[in-house]
Amino acid sequence: MVFMNKYLIATHGELAKGIQSTIELFAGQGQPISYVSAYTDETKELGDELYNFFDKLNIEDSAVIFTDLYGGSVNQKVSVMASEHKNIFIIAGFNLPVILETVLSQEKITQSFIESVIKKGKDNLKLVQLQSDFSENDQDFFD
C-alpha cells in the first residue's frame, strides 16, 4: 500500500475557508487538504465533519491537522479523535508558512519534520521595523 500525506485545517468560524483560498492561490487546487469551519452552520456537527476526515485515512497514511487555537474546543475534539490513530500530527496555532511548507513537502511526515516546520514557522514571525526617515534613495526596504 502506498502512503499518502493528508491534511486537515480545522478552525473556529470561517478561518479555514480563508486559509483554503490562500493555499489554493499559492499551491493550486487539488491538494489533499480538507477544511472544517466549526460552528458556522447549524446543520453540520464538528464531530461528524472530523469523523469524515478520519474515516478516509488508510493505515499507512500520515496526516497533519492544523487547528487555530491550542486548547480550544476544535483542538480538543481533534486531539481526542486523533488519539485513536497512528501517524497523526496536530499543529495548533498555525501560520501560513507552516501550512505551505508542510503541504508542499513530498516526504513522509515524521515527528522530526513537524518540529522543523514549527521552528521555521516561529522564525517567520517578525516585527517589521518601519523607518520614519525612509527615502526613495534607499536601495532595499527589507535590509
N, C-alpha and C positions, 0 to 999 in steps of 0.2 A: 504494500500500500504506500502511496506517495504522500509525503507530508505536505501540509499547506499551512501557511500563516494566515490567520483570520483576525479580524479586528472589530471591536465594538466601541462606539463612543456613546456613552450614556450620561445624560445631564438633566438637571432641573430646568424646566422651561424649554425655550426654543434654542438654547445654545448649540445643541447638537446639529440642528438644521443649518445654522450659520457656519459652523465648522465644516459641515458637508459641502456647502457652497465654496468655501475657500480651498478645501482639499481638492475638490474637482477642478478648480482653476489651476492649481499647481501640479497635481498628479494625474489629472484626467479622470474620466469616468471609468467604471468597470473594476475598480479596486475591490478587494474582498472585505469591505467595511460595512458594518451595519450601524444604524443610528437610532437612538432611542431618546425622544424628548419627553421626559417624565412629567406627569401632572398637567398636561396641556389638553388632553382630550378625555372627557368623562367616560367614553366607551372603551378606552384602552387601559388595561391594568398593567402596571410596571412589571409585576411578576410574570404575566403572560408573555410580554414582549421579550423579557430576558430568557424565559424558557424557550422561546422560538430560536433564539441565538444558540443557546447551549445544546439544544436538541439537534442542531445541524452539524455539530462538531464530531469529527471522526476521532477514533482513539489515538491516531498518530498526529493529529493537528496540534499546532500551538496556537494560542490565542492571547492577544493583548487587549485588555479592556481599559479604556480611558474613562475616568469619572471626573466630574468637575470639582468636587469638594470632599476632601478626606474626612471621613466620619459622618458625612451627610447621609440622608436616607437612601439615595441611589447607590452610593458607595457601600453602605451596609448590606443592602439587598444583593448587590453583585457579589460581594465577598462571601455571603452565606451560600449562594448558588455555585460560585466558583470552587468552593472548598470540596465539592463532591467530584471534581475533575482534576486531571493532571495536565501539566503543560499550559497552565493559565497564569498570566501575569497581569496584575492590576496596577495602573499608574493613576494616582489621584492628584488633582491639581495640575493637570497638563498645560502645556503651551504649544503653540503651532509648530515650532521647530522640533519638539519632541515627537509629535504625531508624524510629521513629514519624514523625519529620519527613520522612524520605525516602519511606516507603511511602505516606504520606497526601498527598504533593505531587501535583498534577495536571500539572505542567510536565514537559517533556522533560528528562531528566537530562543535565547538562553538567559539565565539569570545575569551572567556577565554582560551580555549585550544590553539588557534593560538598564543595568546600573550605569553603563557607559552613556547611554542615551539620556538618562536622567541628569547625569553630571553635565553633559553638554547643554541640556535644557536650562539648568541653573546658570550656567555660564552665559547663556544668551539673554538673561535678564540684565539690562543695562540702564543706567541713568544717563540720559542724553544731556550732555552739558551744552547749554546754549551760550553762544558768545555774543555779548552785547556790543562788542566792537568789531563784529564780522564785517568785512568789506568784500567787494567784488574782486579784489586783487588776491584774496586768499585762494590758494590752489585747490585744496581739498577740504570740504566741510567735515569729513569724518577722520581727520588726522588726530 
